Amino acid sequence: MIEGADGYRTDIGYVYGYHGELNPLRVRLAFLNAGLQPPEIATACELGFGQGVSLVLHAAASPVQWHATDINPAHAAYARTLAMASGTPVDIRHDSFVDFSGRDLPAFDYIGLHGVWSWISDGNRATIVEFVRRHLKPGGVLYTGYNTLPGWAAFSPLRHLMVEHANRPGSAHKPIAERIDDAVDFSDRLLAAEPAFARDNPGTIARIKAARDDDRPYLAHEFFNRDWQPMHFTDVARALAPAGVGYVCAADYSDHLDAMGWSASQRSLIEEADDAGLRETVRDMIANQRFRRDYWVRGAKRLSAAERTEALRLQRVIAVAHPLDFPFKVKAALALSQVEPGEAVCGSVIERLADGKAWSLGQIEQALQPKGISIGQIAQAVVLIASNGLIEAAQEDATIARVRSRTDRLNAHLIAQAGTSDNVHALASPVTGGGIHASRKELLFLAEVLQGRRRPDDWAGHAAKVLTTGASIVDLTAAAHAFATDRLPLLRALQVV
Ligand SMILES: C[S@@+](CC[C@H](N)C(=O)[O-])C[C@H]1O[C@@H](n2cnc3c(N)ncnc32)[C@H](O)[C@@H]1O
């Protein structure tokens, strides 16, 4: 038996992850790259927000008005503390999807659900489809992040085995974390006994070993709910059709770059697939895809070449990694690809963004005019560099100024919280309208920076007092000095501190 609401666990809280894919600001570049009109996003909704870290970071860091629900009241309570700390009005509910659907809600420009679709019943999926049908505006975007096939096909019987083991009556008295340990251990021993299943599916052995290191709350929510349904892309597309939405493109920029790292024969098979559903199915087979991040739109509007160019010129981007990271990572990606944009174009764009300021693609175009680099090439390079997690879309200066006090308050709260707990590893940037990763060590260093202490040695001393195990003062001092030169300037450029 699974404790909880409608087959979903509420006896163990979820992890405190931040998911940038849910940032509505990402939509614009993806849509423009696909040649479609992106919507102006003023109202948004997140379904099944977990601890609400993504929700509140996005709400605090942009003027978008958010509404959201998660059935677990402890999740909602935590999300509300973050929203209150930041002073951001967010409509946070702990309704089931069914109850939330019955509320008086505005029409949304954006609805997002990450890690939800595959973990709920057919009935709840139907509720979500109806919710999208009723509440998504024409031109509005639906984002779904879900487990997919074929990537999970081989693992599915092992998940079944673990759930059967954890749910047998003899272990009903044990807490879920203990039942998970037992189930993982049992599965590991079964695979070690060389069953034909392990011989035919060798990849599952490594996956079950990796599960030993996964957080128990993560494993509980990933595998030990009543419902777990990885789905083929075309099945999801058919399920969503009654909501009046159609597939646009991936929210993960790297999926826009078929050419990167794929062989010529793989690329030609994708080109041969003349139907969108077949094309995505082929791509998922080539990648053995386990998780898809998809954008769907209600009523796509295709842009003319001139409209697309004009819109691209207005798109602003900013570096979200230390400039020194650029050449190595991007060169490695380019080495795998034999197609546009070449290294020269990417290198020029990177050079332009290395000053840590937000630049529009139009400004980059002007700066690169002497090199004869076109706006189309710049857009390709920007998508490629963004797909490596090195740059992100940036908001307008007036918007940044408008939300800055909220992100300051939220970040002060998260930094203070790191003194007693190790859960949230993200801070809000008013520039990117979303989160940026920060380790606990970095949050502890920042606690000192906010106190006005300038010496990295002092930051390390504070971190050593908090992290009583596993971190020597020598290592912490080295880390604090590296932080002062590498990460702190970046966090300042992103107006995180
Ligand atoms: C795997 S978690 C993902 C959380 C979050 N989106 C993330 O990715 O970090 C799924 C979330 O959906 C919520 N949920 C599951 N069934 C629900 C229902 N019927 N109504 C509302 N929320 C539900 C759970 O409480 C849980 O927080």
Ligand as a Chemical Component Dictionary entry (heavy atoms), coordinates in Angstrom:
data_LIG
# 
_chem_comp.id                   LIG 
_chem_comp.type                 NON-POLYMER 
_chem_comp.pdbx_formal_charge   0 
_chem_comp.three_letter_code    LIG 
# 
loop_
_chem_comp_atom.comp_id 
_chem_comp_atom.atom_id 
_chem_comp_atom.alt_atom_id 
_chem_comp_atom.type_symbol 
_chem_comp_atom.charge 
_chem_comp_atom.model_Cartn_x 
_chem_comp_atom.model_Cartn_y 
_chem_comp_atom.model_Cartn_z 
_chem_comp_atom.pdbx_ordinal 
LIG C1  C1  C 0  8.315  14.056 -8.562  1  
LIG S1  S1  S 1  7.617  15.421 -7.738  2  
LIG C2  C2  C 0  8.190  16.765 -8.725  3  
LIG C3  C3  C 0  8.211  18.062 -7.990  4  
LIG C4  C4  C 0  8.747  19.261 -8.746  5  
LIG N1  N1  N 0  7.950  19.574 -9.908  6  
LIG C5  C5  C 0  10.191 19.029 -9.115  7  
LIG O1  O1  O 0  10.446 18.580 -10.233 8  
LIG O2  O2  O -1 11.068 19.300 -8.281  9  
LIG C6  C6  C 0  5.858  15.387 -8.131  10 
LIG C7  C7  C 0  5.039  16.370 -7.307  11 
LIG O3  O3  O 0  3.657  16.285 -7.718  12 
LIG C8  C8  C 0  2.822  16.391 -6.570  13 
LIG N2  N2  N 0  1.547  15.692 -6.871  14 
LIG C9  C9  C 0  1.399  14.374 -7.142  15 
LIG N3  N3  N 0  0.104  14.071 -7.352  16 
LIG C10 C10 C 0  -0.594 15.227 -7.197  17 
LIG C11 C11 C 0  -1.987 15.559 -7.290  18 
LIG N4  N4  N 0  -2.888 14.632 -7.578  19 
LIG N5  N5  N 0  -2.341 16.844 -7.105  20 
LIG C12 C12 C 0  -1.397 17.797 -6.826  21 
LIG N6  N6  N 0  -0.073 17.525 -6.713  22 
LIG C13 C13 C 0  0.337  16.262 -6.901  23 
LIG C14 C14 C 0  3.614  15.697 -5.473  24 
LIG O4  O4  O 0  3.263  16.072 -4.164  25 
LIG C15 C15 C 0  5.060  16.060 -5.821  26 
LIG O5  O5  O 0  5.515  17.184 -5.120  27 
# 
loop_
_chem_comp_bond.comp_id 
_chem_comp_bond.atom_id_1 
_chem_comp_bond.atom_id_2 
_chem_comp_bond.value_order 
_chem_comp_bond.pdbx_ordinal 
LIG C1  S1  SING 1  
LIG S1  C2  SING 2  
LIG S1  C6  SING 3  
LIG C2  C3  SING 4  
LIG C3  C4  SING 5  
LIG C4  N1  SING 6  
LIG C4  C5  SING 7  
LIG C5  O1  DOUB 8  
LIG C5  O2  SING 9  
LIG C6  C7  SING 10 
LIG C7  O3  SING 11 
LIG C7  C15 SING 12 
LIG O3  C8  SING 13 
LIG C8  N2  SING 14 
LIG C8  C14 SING 15 
LIG N2  C9  SING 16 
LIG N2  C13 SING 17 
LIG C9  N3  DOUB 18 
LIG N3  C10 SING 19 
LIG C10 C11 SING 20 
LIG C10 C13 DOUB 21 
LIG C11 N4  SING 22 
LIG C11 N5  DOUB 23 
LIG N5  C12 SING 24 
LIG C12 N6  DOUB 25 
LIG N6  C13 SING 26 
LIG C14 O4  SING 27 
LIG C14 C15 SING 28 
LIG C15 O5  SING 29 
# 
